Amino acid sequence: MHPFQRPLLAAAILSLPLLVSAHDQGNDDSDRPLTSKGQAPLVEKVKRSTAHFKNIGTALNEGWVAATPCVSGPTAGAMGVHFVLPARVGDGQVDGDEPEALIYEPLPNGAMRLVGVEFLVIAADWTSKHPGTAPNVDGHLMHYVGEPNRYGLPAFYELHVWAWERNPDGYFSDWNKLVTCNKQAAQ
């Protein structure tokens, strides 16, 4: 090894934990190759596979059911209303073409606007089918949510993809400051 390469190698090794930590947070899209449209490939895949669900009636006709009220963020922003396809939630699998949840933002006129999706797998289901592996969606590591949690679910892994609403914190951040539950029509 050339003497000038040693400091570069040392710096690369010392920065590795920082790079892994940033990647695990899921908020930084800079490590993902961008397509010609400037989006991560998973975002484009989600858009292709969910475009027909922009009309919530299509989702309802295909068996998607409301699983949460409008979920607002702890400090700013929201997720929205999650509609799930029950058969996918408990299957112990994740597939970039088949999200477990569609996320809609409620609008003042009672309409729902598709803003993103969530990939979700129950931790015990994943572990039983894939021992010793971490769940990921097309190379994006999923976030672990322990039990108890605000959703009343057993421990699970999740990954949000903001394919239909820009998110200033990144495509894969849990909360989106541009989504709100405040527009929802009065019940």
C-alpha positions in Angstrom: 0.0 0.0 0.0 1.3 3.4 -0.9 2.0 5.6 2.1 -0.4 8.3 1.0 -3.3 5.7 0.8 -3.0 4.8 4.5 -4.6 8.0 5.9 -7.4 7.8 3.3 -8.1 4.2 4.3 -8.0 5.1 8.0 -10.4 8.0 7.4 -12.8 5.7 5.4 -12.8 3.1 8.2 -13.4 5.7 10.9 -16.3 7.2 9.0 -18.0 3.8 8.3 -20.1 3.8 11.5 -21.4 7.3 10.6 -22.4 6.2 7.1 -24.1 3.1 8.4 -25.9 5.1 11.0 -27.2 7.7 8.5 -28.3 4.9 6.2 -30.2 3.1 9.0 -32.2 6.3 9.8 -33.8 6.0 6.4 -34.0 9.8 6.0 -31.1 10.4 3.7 -31.8 9.6 0.1 -28.3 10.6 -1.1 -27.0 7.0 -0.9 -29.5 5.8 -3.4 -29.0 6.0 -7.1 -31.3 8.5 -8.8 -33.1 7.8 -12.0 -33.4 10.2 -14.8 -36.5 11.8 -13.0 -34.4 12.5 -9.9 -36.1 9.9 -7.7 -34.9 6.8 -5.9 -35.8 3.6 -7.9 -38.1 2.4 -5.1 -40.1 5.6 -5.3 -40.7 5.1 -9.0 -41.6 1.5 -8.4 -44.2 2.5 -5.8 -45.6 5.1 -8.1 -46.0 2.6 -10.9 -47.6 0.0 -8.6 -50.0 2.3 -6.8 -51.1 4.9 -9.4 -54.5 3.3 -9.8 -55.1 3.8 -6.0 -55.1 7.6 -6.4 -58.9 7.0 -6.6 -59.6 5.7 -3.1 -62.7 3.9 -4.5 -60.4 1.6 -6.4 -58.6 0.7 -3.2 -61.8 0.0 -1.4 -63.1 -2.1 -4.2 -60.0 -4.2 -4.1 -60.4 -4.9 -0.3 -58.2 -2.2 1.3 -59.7 -1.2 4.7 -59.1 1.8 7.0 -56.7 0.7 9.7 -56.0 4.0 11.5 -57.5 7.4 11.9 -55.4 10.3 10.6 -52.1 9.8 12.3 -50.4 13.1 13.2 -46.8 13.6 14.1 -45.3 14.1 17.5 -44.0 17.6 16.7 -44.8 18.5 13.1 -46.5 16.9 10.2 -48.4 13.7 9.9 -48.6 10.4 8.1 -52.3 10.4 7.2 -55.0 7.6 7.2 -53.6 4.1 6.6 -55.6 1.7 4.5 -54.2 -1.9 4.7 -54.7 -5.0 2.6 -55.2 -7.5 5.5 -53.8 -10.5 3.7 -50.4 -8.7 3.2 -50.0 -7.6 6.8 -49.5 -11.0 8.3 -47.7 -12.8 5.5 -44.2 -12.2 6.8 -43.0 -10.9 3.5 -42.2 -7.5 1.9 -42.2 -6.7 -1.8 -41.5 -3.3 -3.3 -44.4 -3.7 -5.7 -46.9 -4.6 -2.9 -47.0 -2.2 0.0 -49.0 -3.3 3.1 -50.6 0.1 3.5 -51.7 3.0 1.4 -51.6 6.4 3.1 -54.2 9.1 2.3 -54.4 12.7 3.5 -58.0 13.7 4.4 -59.2 16.8 2.6 -61.8 19.4 3.6 -64.4 18.2 1.1 -64.3 14.7 2.5 -62.0 13.4 -0.3 -58.8 11.4 0.4 -55.6 12.2 -1.4 -53.0 9.4 -1.8 -49.7 10.7 -0.4 -47.6 7.6 0.2 -47.3 3.9 1.2 -46.0 2.0 4.1 -44.3 -1.4 4.0 -45.0 -3.3 7.2 -44.1 -6.7 8.6 -44.7 -8.1 12.0 -41.3 -8.8 13.6 -42.2 -12.3 14.8 -43.6 -13.2 11.3 -40.4 -11.9 9.6 -38.1 -13.7 12.0 -39.9 -17.0 11.6 -39.6 -16.9 7.8 -36.2 -15.1 7.5 -34.1 -16.0 10.6 -31.0 -13.9 11.0 -31.8 -11.3 8.4 -32.9 -7.7 8.6 -36.0 -6.8 6.6 -35.5 -4.4 3.8 -37.5 -3.2 0.8 -35.3 -3.1 -2.4 -32.2 -2.5 -0.2 -33.8 0.1 2.1 -33.6 -1.2 5.7 -36.9 -1.1 7.6 -37.4 0.6 11.0 -38.1 -1.5 14.1 -41.1 -0.4 16.2 -41.2 -2.2 19.6 -44.1 -3.1 21.7 -46.1 -1.5 23.3 -46.7 1.2 20.6 -49.3 3.8 19.8 -50.8 1.5 17.1 -51.6 -1.4 19.4 -49.6 -3.8 17.2 -47.0 -6.4 18.2 -43.4 -5.4 17.5 -43.1 -4.7 13.7 -40.8 -3.3 11.0 -41.9 -0.4 8.8 -40.8 1.8 5.9 -42.7 4.8 4.6 -42.3 5.9 1.0 -43.6 9.3 0.2 -44.2 8.7 -3.5 -47.1 11.0 -4.0 -46.2 13.9 -1.7 -42.8 15.6 -1.5 -41.3 15.2 1.9 -38.7 17.8 3.0 -37.1 15.2 5.3 -36.7 12.6 2.5 -38.6 10.0 0.7 -38.3 7.4 3.5 -38.9 9.6 6.6 -41.7 8.5 8.9 -43.4 11.9 9.3 -44.1 14.4 6.5 -44.4 18.1 7.4 -46.4 18.8 4.2 -49.2 16.3 5.3 -51.8 17.3 7.8 -54.8 15.9 9.6 -56.2 19.4 10.1 -57.9 19.6 6.7 -60.2 16.7 7.5 -63.9 17.3 7.1 -65.9 17.4 10.4 -67.6 14.1 11.2 
